[in-house]
Each structure stands twice: as C-alpha cells, then as structure tokens.
C-alpha cells in the first residue's frame, strides 16, 4: 500500500473512529433516557393499578367485616337461623320465611346500591344452605355441600370461612346462577359462644377492576395493561380484542411464568419479550399476592422505540456529512505529507539498483528533511565502503576455498595414514593364520581371528567417519526427485541381501516426486532399507521377513515410512540409536558400525525434516521421516554441474 494511501486511511479511520465513538456514546445516552422514560411510564402504570387493586380489595375486606358485625345483620342472621331446619333443607314458600325475607331485604338491597356489590348471600355454616340472596337468583335455597354449585368458588369460600373463622376471598370465575365473571368475599357470623352459625358473602362484579385496567393513559396507542390469574387466564379485557377476554384468553408466556415463580410484589424491571399476540413488546409486571394475580403493563417495541428510530436517522445524517468532510480533509493531508516521502522512496529505488551517486535533493527542515539528509550521508558512506567490500569478499572467498581444499586433503591423508597400518595388521594376521596354522593351538587361532575382525571393524569405522564428514560438509543442490525410481535403484543395490534372506519388499505405488538432495536421500533410504532387511531376517519364529515402504502427505510435509517385522527396539533405546556408533547388539549378532542411523538423522535434519521410531520388542520397527514441502529446486544448469 502506498504511503499516501496509508496517511489518508490513518487520518480517515482515526477521525471516523472519533466521530463514531462520540456519536454512539451520545446516541447510547440519549437512547437510554428515552428507554428509561418509556420504562418509567410502564412501571408507573403497573404500580398505580396494582396499588389501586390492593386498596380495592382491602376496602372490600373492611366492608365485609363491618357488615358482618352490624346489628342489623346480626338480627337478620338470628331470625333466619331460627327458621333454619337442621335436616339440610328449608321451605322457601312458607309464609314465615317470606316474612323474614321482606323484613331483612330492604336493608341489604340498600347496602348493595351504596357499595356497588352485585349480591349478598347468607349461607348456613353447618350444611351450606343458601338462605338469602338479594337478587333471588337460582342459588337461593340450594345446598352448597351437595347441590348443583357444590364445586363453585362460593362453596369453597363457605367451607374456608366456616373453618378458619376469618374473612377470605375467591378468584373470579363464571358463577353458575348468572354466568357472569364474579368473585366472592366472605366473613363468619358468630354467636355468643364465638361459634360460626352462618357465613355472609358479597358477590363482586369484575366491572370496576376491568374499567381501571382499561385506562391506558400514558401508554400510547399500543400500550396495554391486563391481569392474569394462576390458571393463566385473563382477569381483564385485552385492549387489542373486540370481544371480552376475561376468563377466556390464556396467557402462559415466559414472563408471566417467571413472575409467578418469583412472586415479587414489587414492579419488575422492564424487559423485551414476545407477548401472547406473538408481538415483540417492552413490558413490566407485578405480582398481587392477595389474589395470586400477575398484573402486566406492556407496549409494542416498535412504538416504544419510535423516538429512537428518529434519533438514529438524525445521527446517521450528521454522520454521513461529517464522514464526507473527513474524507476530503484526509485526502488533502495525505497528499501534503506523502509528497516528500514518495520522492524519498523513489530515490531509495534508484540507489537500490546500484546508483550510489544519486541524492534525494529534499531540503525541508522537518523530520522528513532530516531523514533525507541522513539518507544522503548514508548513501555517500555506502558508496565509499562498497569499493572496499568487493575486495574483501574476493579475498575471503579465496581463503574459504583454500581451507576446504586443506580439509579435504587432511581427511584423505588421515584416512590413508590410518588405513596403511590397518592393512599391515590385517595382512600379518592372515600370514600368521596361513603359515602357522599347524603350530597355533585353538586359542591362538581365535586371537588371530579377533585381530583380523578388529582391523576390518576399524577400517569400516574410518569409512563411515569419512562418509559422515562428507555428508555434513557437502551441500548438493536440491532437485525434483522421482521417489519411485530412487527406491527402485536402492532395492537393486541390495538385491543380493534381499534374495539371500528371502525378504519380501513391498513399496507403495504412485510415490510422488519431491524436492530434496537426491544423493543424500539415497544414503538415507539405503541405510534404512539395509537395517530393515538385516533385522527382519533374524526372526526366530519362522515368519518370512517383510519390509514395507509407504508414503502420505501431511501438513508438516512429505511423510515416508520404512517398516519391518524384525526384532524391534525397546522404547528407552529409540532415541539412542541415532547417536554415532551406537549399537544395541554384539558384532557377532549383527554386522555394522552403528554409524548408519547417525548419517540418516544428519541428512534429514540438514533438509529441515525430522525422524522418529515407532517400535517395541517383538513387533518390528517403523522409521518415519519427513521432508518439507517448501524446498526449492536449484536451476537446471546448477544441478547438471
């Protein structure tokens, strides 16, 4: 990327980041305030309506207690109880009952009109007979213990109030006689012995509570407040339904379930969720413990965040204008700053191509001018040093070539000087063995044989040292090698040993061509295959010796393996076998100097690969080695040379 582009992008990105961070921060706080305002409206609506319901229920409880304790009520109770038969029935058509009813009815009808209740009922505590209702509905005269309304909320209320001698409520249900959503509040009527002889109940219409819930002030056009009972049915009408949803619409969304689980009578924090109409809304809820209700206040997410969308549009418009301004400003600054830098870059290219006499010619007093001046001085110094450097390189090359020739001469001389006495020792041992075979006893002959073996072994050690020295020093050019042909040539070289030991050689077909040192790779394969043939041929269980050569490509590189079914190598010795002259067996068991695997490891390491063993006693040995895939072949003329 050009320096001008970098400067331009740096200014552009830096300024854009500042604008974006500032804009996002401002938007975040503005959005937070808007969201907080919407949330506060929801919380206020929920809390106010929950407070009203709690106050409403508390007022009804007080009314109930006061009614049960009035003298008029007690007088009415005593008169009607005097008429009450203990056989769990009484005759509504008798003149005595009608007289009592007419005496008590005006007072209780007036009470209903004053406090806006739907009905008042007197129930015999012992058997549950409904002895009085102001509306004279079908429940009058029925037995709540065994009659048609024995499973109604009124029957449950009678049993609870009579049992615990205290005021209690029922939840709303469709009451049998009038099929309207109704709830009841009941209180005990006590005699002088503090015994419950009757239960007085007030039937409450759902209308008052429903009217309060339908007040949507401050909740916009989509805001709604509703009540859900523990059976998950609504106890108020939904704003979004043309028909009544009371005790008809089931709302078992996760936020309702959560509120019932937590049972917190404080307003919960607002949250986004999907409501019963499958609409995304922002809402809050509060638990009303007296009735086991959840009161919900919610508004559609779209309306709740409508102001946020307007705010976002404003920020985007301002952001685009600022971005364009930053773009053109950054472009101008990039041109201004990059001009001398581009000139300096062009000068460096000229100097890099070998013209050390070139100078930048930048004379500004800023940091770039100072850099250019230093660059010109450096170029002058390089021009001066370059002349001396070429001469030094030529002299060092001559010295290095001379040192290599001397090293080769030393190695050859040392090898020759070491081998000359060995040949003499071996020859004289042969003379002794041949000329004095009739004079030497068995022990003497063994001594002579050991002398010959030692001389041969020392000669082999010298040869292996020379090989290792040559492999370590000589760097052959890398070339593309056909591994099929290379392995085939190695197998042909050791064909005699393979045939003599009846070894089965299996080479994977379709081996790839790889870039490597062909000569040294031949040494690697020769040593590994020789070892595999040698150690697989010594099995004592009669199985035919087998050697396998396999390949697969990995992320690490080309992975080759040479496996045999020989005697194997114990795990604790597997790293040691790569050491120079390290052998795990006696010379009488297996021939060799122990330098082969050291040569193999040197070659593999030199080419950037690695080698390891997978083996154990009795299950053969597998030698794995890798060659990197990124080696580059030398030019063809260098390989041919």
C-alpha positions in Angstrom: 0.0 0.0 0.0 1.3 3.4 -0.9 2.4 5.8 1.9 -0.1 8.4 0.6 -2.9 5.8 1.0 -1.7 4.9 4.4 -1.7 8.5 5.6 -5.1 9.1 4.0 -6.5 5.9 5.7 -4.9 6.8 9.0 -6.5 10.2 9.2 -9.8 8.9 7.8 -10.0 6.0 10.2 -8.9 8.0 13.2 -11.3 10.8 12.6 -14.1 8.4 11.7 -13.5 6.4 14.9 -13.7 9.6 17.0 -16.9 10.6 15.2 -18.4 7.1 15.5 -17.4 6.7 19.2 -18.7 10.2 20.0 -21.9 9.6 18.1 -22.5 6.1 19.5 -21.9 7.4 23.0 -24.3 10.3 22.6 -26.8 8.0 21.0 -26.4 5.5 23.8 -27.1 8.0 26.5 -30.0 9.6 24.5 -31.5 6.2 23.8 -31.0 5.3 27.5 -33.0 8.3 28.5 -35.8 7.6 26.0 -36.0 4.0 27.1 -35.9 5.0 30.7 -38.9 7.4 30.1 -40.9 4.6 28.4 -40.0 2.1 31.1 -41.0 4.6 33.9 -44.4 5.1 32.2 -44.9 1.3 32.2 -43.7 0.9 35.8 -45.9 3.8 37.0 -48.9 2.4 35.2 -48.3 -1.1 36.7 -47.6 0.2 40.2 -50.6 2.6 40.3 -53.0 -0.1 39.1 -51.6 -2.7 41.5 -51.9 -0.2 44.4 -55.5 0.5 43.4 -56.4 -3.2 43.3 -54.8 -3.8 46.7 -56.6 -0.8 48.1 -59.8 -2.0 46.5 -59.5 -5.5 48.0 -58.6 -4.1 51.4 -61.6 -1.8 51.3 -63.9 -4.7 50.4 -62.4 -6.8 53.2 -63.2 -3.9 55.7 -66.7 -3.6 54.3 -67.2 -7.3 54.7 -66.1 -7.3 58.3 -68.2 -4.2 59.1 -71.3 -5.7 57.5 -71.0 -9.0 59.4 -70.6 -7.1 62.7 -73.6 -4.7 62.2 -76.6 -5.1 64.5 -79.0 -5.2 61.5 -77.0 -8.1 60.0 -76.9 -10.0 63.3 -80.6 -9.5 63.8 -81.3 -10.8 60.3 -79.0 -13.8 60.9 -80.7 -14.7 64.2 -84.2 -14.5 62.6 -83.3 -16.6 59.6 -81.4 -19.1 61.7 -84.4 -19.6 63.9 -86.2 -20.7 60.8 -83.4 -22.9 59.6 -84.0 -26.6 59.8 -81.2 -29.0 60.7 -82.3 -31.5 58.1 -80.3 -29.6 55.4 -83.4 -28.1 53.8 -86.0 -25.5 54.3 -89.2 -24.4 52.6 -88.9 -21.1 50.7 -92.7 -20.9 50.2 -93.7 -20.8 53.8 -95.1 -17.6 55.0 -92.7 -17.4 57.9 -89.7 -17.4 55.5 -91.3 -14.8 53.3 -92.0 -12.5 56.2 -88.4 -12.7 57.4 -87.1 -12.1 53.8 -89.3 -9.0 53.4 -88.0 -7.6 56.8 -84.3 -8.0 56.0 -84.3 -7.4 52.3 -84.6 -3.6 52.2 -81.5 -3.1 54.4 -79.3 -5.3 52.3 -80.6 -4.0 49.0 -79.7 -0.5 50.1 -76.3 -1.8 51.1 -75.7 -3.2 47.6 -76.7 0.1 45.9 -74.5 2.1 48.3 -71.3 0.0 48.0 -71.9 -1.3 44.4 -71.9 -5.0 45.1 -73.8 -7.4 42.8 -75.3 -9.6 45.5 -75.3 -10.5 49.2 -75.7 -14.1 50.3 -76.4 -15.8 53.7 -75.1 -19.4 54.0 -75.8 -21.8 56.8 -72.5 -22.7 58.3 -73.3 -26.2 59.2 -74.7 -27.6 55.9 -74.2 -24.8 53.3 -77.8 -23.9 52.6 -78.1 -20.5 50.8 -80.7 -18.9 53.0 -80.8 -15.4 51.4 -79.7 -13.6 48.2 -80.7 -10.1 47.4 -81.1 -10.9 43.7 -83.1 -14.1 44.4 -81.0 -16.0 41.8 -81.2 -19.7 41.3 -78.7 -20.3 44.1 -81.3 -19.4 46.7 -82.3 -22.4 48.7 -79.6 -24.7 47.2 -77.2 -26.7 49.3 -73.5 -25.8 48.6 -72.4 -29.1 50.2 -74.3 -31.4 47.8 -76.3 -29.2 45.3 -75.5 -28.1 41.8 -73.0 -25.5 43.0 -71.0 -27.7 45.3 -67.8 -27.2 43.2 -68.3 -23.5 42.8 -66.0 -20.8 44.2 -68.9 -19.8 46.6 -69.0 -23.4 48.0 -65.2 -23.3 48.6 -65.5 -19.9 50.2 -68.2 -21.2 52.6 -66.0 -24.1 53.7 -62.9 -21.9 54.2 -64.6 -19.1 56.1 -66.6 -21.5 58.3 -63.4 -23.5 59.0 -61.0 -20.7 59.9 -63.5 -18.1 61.2 -62.0 -15.3 59.2 -62.6 -13.2 56.1 -61.5 -14.7 52.8 -61.7 -14.1 49.0 -62.3 -16.2 45.9 -60.8 -15.5 42.5 -63.1 -14.6 39.6 -65.0 -17.4 37.9 -68.1 -17.7 35.8 -70.7 -18.0 38.6 -73.4 -20.6 37.8 -76.6 -18.7 38.5 -75.8 -15.7 36.3 -72.9 -17.0 34.1 -71.0 -13.8 34.8 -67.4 -13.4 35.9 -67.7 -12.9 39.7 -65.6 -13.1 42.8 -66.8 -13.5 46.4 -65.6 -12.2 49.8 -67.0 -13.9 52.9 -67.0 -13.3 56.6 -68.2 -15.5 59.5 -71.3 -14.7 61.6 -70.5 -15.6 65.2 -73.0 -16.3 68.1 -72.4 -15.5 71.7 -70.3 -18.7 72.2 -68.0 -17.5 69.3 -69.3 -20.2 67.1 -69.8 -19.8 63.3 -73.5 -20.3 62.6 -73.6 -18.5 59.2 -71.4 -17.2 56.5 -72.2 -13.9 54.8 -70.8 -13.4 51.3 -70.6 -10.4 49.0 -70.6 -11.1 45.2 -68.2 -8.6 43.4 -68.5 -7.8 39.7 -65.4 -7.7 37.7 -66.5 -4.4 36.1 -64.7 -2.0 38.4 -61.4 -3.7 38.2 -61.8 -4.1 34.4 -62.6 -0.4 34.0 -59.4 0.5 35.8 -57.3 -1.9 33.7 -58.8 -0.3 30.5 -57.4 3.1 31.4 -54.4 3.4 29.0 -53.3 6.9 29.9 -49.6 7.4 29.1 -49.3 4.1 27.2 -49.6 5.4 23.7 -51.7 3.6 21.0 -50.4 0.1 21.6 -49.9 0.1 25.4 -52.0 -2.5 27.3 -52.5 -3.5 31.0 -54.1 -6.7 31.9 -54.3 -9.2 34.8 -53.5 -13.0 34.6 -54.6 -15.5 37.2 -52.7 -18.5 38.4 -54.6 -20.6 35.8 -53.0 -18.3 33.2 -56.5 -17.0 32.1 -57.0 -13.2 31.8 -58.9 -11.4 34.6 -59.4 -8.3 32.5 -60.1 -7.5 28.8 -57.3 -7.1 26.3 -57.1 -3.7 24.6 -56.5 -5.5 21.3 -59.5 -7.8 21.3 -63.0 -6.7 20.2 -64.6 -9.5 22.3 -64.2 -10.0 26.1 -61.1 -12.0 27.1 -62.0 -12.3 30.8 -61.6 -16.0 31.8 -61.3 -16.9 28.1 -57.9 -15.9 26.8 -54.9 -18.0 28.1 -51.6 -16.2 28.6 -48.8 -18.5 29.5 -45.8 -16.6 28.2 -42.4 -16.9 29.8 -42.5 -13.5 31.5 -45.9 -14.5 33.2 -44.5 -17.8 34.3 -41.3 -16.1 35.7 -43.4 -13.6 37.7 -45.5 -16.5 39.2 -42.2 -18.3 40.1 -40.6 -15.3 41.7 -43.8 -14.0 43.4 -42.3 -10.5 43.8 -44.9 -7.9 44.8 -42.6 -5.1 43.6 -42.7 -3.9 40.0 -40.1 -5.9 38.0 -37.6 -4.2 35.7 -38.7 -3.7 32.1 -37.6 -6.2 29.5 -38.2 -7.1 25.9 -40.2 -10.3 25.2 -42.8 -11.8 22.9 -46.3 -11.5 24.3 -49.4 -13.6 23.9 -50.1 -12.0 20.5 -46.7 -13.1 19.3 -45.6 -9.4 19.2 -42.3 -8.0 20.4 -43.1 -5.7 23.4 -41.4 -3.8 26.1 -43.1 -4.7 29.4 -43.1 -5.0 33.2 -45.2 -6.9 35.6 -46.0 -7.1 39.3 -47.3 -9.9 41.5 -50.5 -9.4 43.6 -50.2 -11.9 46.4 -53.7 -11.5 47.9 -55.3 -12.9 44.7 -52.3 -14.8 43.1 -52.5 -12.5 40.1 -49.9 -11.0 37.8 -50.5 -7.5 36.5 -48.8 -6.7 33.2 -48.1 -3.4 31.6 -46.6 -3.5 28.1 -46.2 -1.5 24.9 -45.1 -2.7 21.4 -41.4 -2.5 20.8 -42.0 -0.6 17.6 -43.9 2.2 19.4 -41.6 2.2 22.4 -38.5 2.8 20.3 -40.1 5.0 17.7 -38.3 8.1 19.1 -35.0 6.0 19.0 -35.5 5.4 15.3 -36.0 9.1 14.7 -32.9 9.9 16.7 -30.9 7.2 14.8 -31.9 8.8 11.5 -30.6 12.2 12.7 -27.3 10.7 13.9 -26.8 8.8 10.6 -27.5 12.0 8.5 -25.0 14.0 10.6 -22.5 11.1 10.5 -22.6 11.0 6.7 -21.9 14.7 6.4 -19.0 14.5 8.8 -17.6 11.5 7.0 -17.6 13.3 3.7 -15.9 16.2 5.3 -13.3 13.9 6.9 -12.8 12.1 3.6 -11.8 15.2 1.7 -9.7 16.6 4.5 -7.8 13.3 4.9 -7.1 13.2 1.2 -5.6 16.7 1.2 -3.5 16.0 4.3 -2.3 12.7 2.7 -1.1 14.5 -0.5 0.7 17.2 1.6 2.6 14.8 3.8 3.3 12.0 1.3 4.9 14.0 -1.5 8.5 14.2 0.0 8.1 10.6 1.3 7.3 9.4 -2.2 10.3 11.3 -3.5 12.5 9.7 -0.9 11.1 6.2 -1.8 11.9 6.8 -5.5 15.4 7.8 -4.6 15.9 4.6 -2.5 14.8 2.6 -5.5 17.4 4.2 -7.7 20.1 3.6 -5.1 19.0 0.0 -4.6 19.5 -0.6 -8.3 23.2 0.3 -7.8 23.4 4.1 -8.4 25.1 5.1 -5.2 25.8 8.5 -6.6 22.2 9.6 -6.5 20.9 12.0 -3.9 17.4 12.8 -2.7 17.5 16.6 -3.0 14.9 17.2 -0.3 15.8 20.3 1.7 12.9 20.7 4.1 13.6 21.4 7.8 11.1 18.9 9.2 11.7 15.3 10.2 11.4 14.1 6.6 14.0 16.6 5.5 16.3 15.4 8.3 15.7 11.8 7.3 16.6 12.6 3.7 19.8 14.4 4.7 20.8 11.4 6.8 19.9 9.1 3.9 22.1 11.1 1.5 25.0 10.8 4.0 24.5 7.1 4.4 24.5 6.7 0.6 27.8 8.5 0.4 29.3 6.3 3.1 28.0 3.2 1.3 29.5 4.3 -1.9 32.8 4.7 -0.2 32.6 1.3 1.6 31.3 -0.6 -1.4 34.6 -0.4 -3.2 36.4 -1.9 -0.2 33.8 -4.6 0.4 34.1 -6.2 -3.0 37.8 -6.7 -2.5 37.3 -8.2 1.0 34.7 -10.6 -0.3 37.0 -11.8 -3.1 39.9 -12.4 -0.6 37.6 -14.2 1.9 36.3 -16.5 -0.9 39.8 -17.4 -1.9 40.6 -18.2 1.8 37.5 -20.3 2.2 38.2 -22.4 -0.9 41.8 -22.9 0.3 40.5 -24.0 3.8 38.1 -26.5 2.2 40.9 -28.0 0.0 43.2 -28.3 3.0 40.4 -30.0 5.0 39.7 -32.5 2.1 43.5 -33.1 1.9 43.7 -33.6 5.6 40.8 -36.1 5.7 42.2 -38.0 2.8 45.7 -38.1 4.3 44.3 -39.1 7.8 42.3 -41.8 6.2 45.3 -43.1 4.2 47.7 -42.9 7.1 45.2 -44.8 9.4 44.3 -47.4 6.9 48.0 -48.3 6.0 48.8 -49.7 9.4 45.5 -51.5 9.4 46.3 -53.2 6.1 49.6 -54.3 7.6 47.9 -55.7 10.7 45.3 -57.5 8.7 48.0 -58.9 6.3 50.3 -60.1 9.0 47.3 -61.7 10.8 46.5 -63.5 7.6 50.1 -64.7 7.3 50.0 -66.0 10.8 46.8 -67.8 10.2 48.0 -69.3 6.9 51.7 -70.1 7.7 51.4 -71.1 11.4 48.0 -72.8 11.3 49.6 -76.2 12.3 51.6 -74.6 15.1 49.0 -72.4 16.7 46.6 -74.0 19.1 42.8 -73.2 19.1 43.2 -70.3 21.4 45.9 -68.8 19.3 43.8 -69.1 16.2 41.0 -67.3 18.0 43.3 -64.5 18.8 44.4 -64.2 15.2 40.7 -64.2 14.1 39.9 -61.4 16.6 42.8 -59.3 15.3 41.5 -59.6 11.7 37.9 -58.8 12.8 39.1 -55.7 14.8 41.1 -54.5 11.8 38.1 -54.9 9.5 35.8 -53.1 12.0 38.3 -50.2 12.5 38.6 -49.9 8.6 34.7 -49.7 8.4 34.6 -47.1 11.2 37.1 -45.0 9.2 35.0 -45.3 6.1 31.8 -44.3 8.0 33.6 -41.3 9.5 34.6 -40.2 6.1 31.1 -40.6 4.8 29.6 -38.7 7.7 32.2 -35.9 7.2 31.4 -35.7 3.5 27.7 -35.6 4.1 27.9 -32.9 6.8 30.2 -30.7 4.6 29.0 -31.2 1.1 25.8 -29.3 0.1 24.3 -30.8 -3.1 21.7 -28.7 -5.0 18.1 -29.6 -4.4 16.3 -31.1 -7.3 12.9 -32.8 -8.1 13.5 -36.5 -7.4 11.2 -39.3 -8.6 11.0 -41.4 -5.4 9.7 -44.4 -7.3 12.9 -44.6 -9.4 15.2 -43.7 -6.4 13.8 -46.5 -4.2 13.9 -48.9 -7.1 17.6 -48.2 -7.6 18.3 -48.8 -3.9 16.4 -52.1 -3.9 18.5 -53.2 -6.8 21.7 -52.3 -4.9 20.8 -54.6 -2.0 19.1 -57.3 -4.2 21.7 -59.9 -3.1 20.9 -59.5 0.6 17.1 -59.4 -0.1 17.3 -62.7 -2.0 19.7 -64.4 0.4 17.5 -63.7 3.4 14.2 -64.3 1.5 12.9 -60.8 2.4 9.6 -59.6 0.9 9.9 -56.0 -0.1 6.6 -54.0 -0.6 6.8 -50.4 -1.9 3.7 -48.3 -2.1 2.7 -47.5 -5.7 2.4 -43.9 -7.0 5.1 -42.3 -4.8 5.4 -38.6 -5.6 8.2 -36.6 -6.9 9.7 -34.4 -4.1 12.4 -31.7 -4.0 15.4 -32.8 -2.0 19.1 -33.7 -2.1 19.0 -36.8 -4.3 22.4 -38.2 -3.4 21.9 -37.8 0.4 18.3 -39.1 0.1 19.8 -42.2 -1.5 22.0 -42.6 1.5 19.0 -42.3 3.9 17.0 -45.0 2.0 20.0 -47.3 1.6 20.7 -47.3 5.4 17.0 -47.7 6.4 16.4 -50.5 3.9 19.7 -52.2 4.8 18.7 -52.1 8.5 15.2 -53.4 7.8 16.5 -56.3 5.8 19.1 -57.1 8.4 16.9 -57.1 11.4 13.8 -58.7 9.9 15.9 -61.7 8.7 16.7 -62.7 12.3 13.3 -63.7 13.4 13.2 -66.9 15.5 9.5 -67.7 15.0 9.9 -68.8 11.3 7.8 -66.0 9.8 9.1 -64.6 6.5 10.8 -61.3 6.9 8.9 -58.3 5.4 9.8 -54.7 4.7 7.3 -52.1 3.6 7.9 -48.5 2.2 4.9 -46.2 2.5 4.1 -42.5 2.0 1.4 -40.0 2.8 1.2 -36.2 2.6 0.7 -34.2 5.8 0.5 -30.6 6.9 4.1 -30.9 8.1 5.4 -32.2 4.8 6.1 -35.4 2.9 5.9 -38.3 5.3 7.8 -41.6 4.4 8.0 -44.8 6.5 10.2 -47.9 6.3 8.7 -50.7 8.4 10.0 -54.2 9.1 8.7 -57.2 11.1 12.1 -57.8 12.8 13.1 -58.0 16.5 12.0 -54.4 17.3 13.6 -51.7 19.6 12.7 -51.1 23.2 11.2 -47.5 23.8 14.0 -46.5 26.1 16.7 -47.1 23.4 14.8 -45.5 20.4 16.5 -42.0 20.8 19.9 -43.5 21.4 20.2 -45.4 18.2 20.7 -42.1 16.3 23.9 -41.5 18.1 27.2 -42.0 16.4 28.4 -45.7 16.6 25.5 -46.6 18.9 24.7 -50.3 18.6 22.2 -52.3 20.7 23.7 -55.8 19.7 27.0 -57.6 19.6 29.1 -57.7 16.4 28.7 -61.4 16.4 24.9 -61.0 16.1 24.6 -58.1 13.7 27.3 -56.6 11.4 27.8 -52.9 11.1 29.5 -50.0 12.9 26.4 -48.2 14.2 27.0 -45.0 12.1 24.2 -45.6 9.6 21.3 -44.1 11.6 23.5 -41.2 12.7 24.1 -40.5 8.9 20.3 -40.8 8.3 19.5 -38.3 11.1 22.2 -35.8 9.9 20.7 -35.8 6.3 17.1 -35.5 7.5 18.0 -32.6 9.9 20.0 -30.9 7.2 17.0 -30.8 4.9 14.7 -29.4 7.6 12.8 -32.7 8.3 12.6 -34.9 11.4 12.9 -38.7 12.0 11.4 -40.9 14.7 10.7 -44.6 15.6 7.6 -46.5 16.4 8.6 -49.9 17.8 8.7 -52.4 20.6 10.3 -55.7 21.3 8.9 -58.5 19.1 6.7 -56.3 16.8 9.2 -54.9 14.4 10.3 -51.3 13.8 8.9 -48.4 11.8 11.1 -45.5 10.9 9.2 -42.3 9.9 10.8 -39.3 8.4 9.5 -36.0 6.9 10.8 -33.8 4.1 9.4 -30.2 4.0 7.2 -29.4 1.0 8.6 -25.9 0.6 12.1 -26.8 -0.5 13.0 -25.1 -3.8 14.8 -26.9 -6.7 18.0 -25.4 -7.9 18.3 -24.2 -11.5 18.9 -27.0 -14.0 22.4 -25.8 -15.0 23.5 -25.9 -11.4 22.2 -29.5 -10.9 23.9 -30.7 -14.1 27.2 -29.1 -13.0 
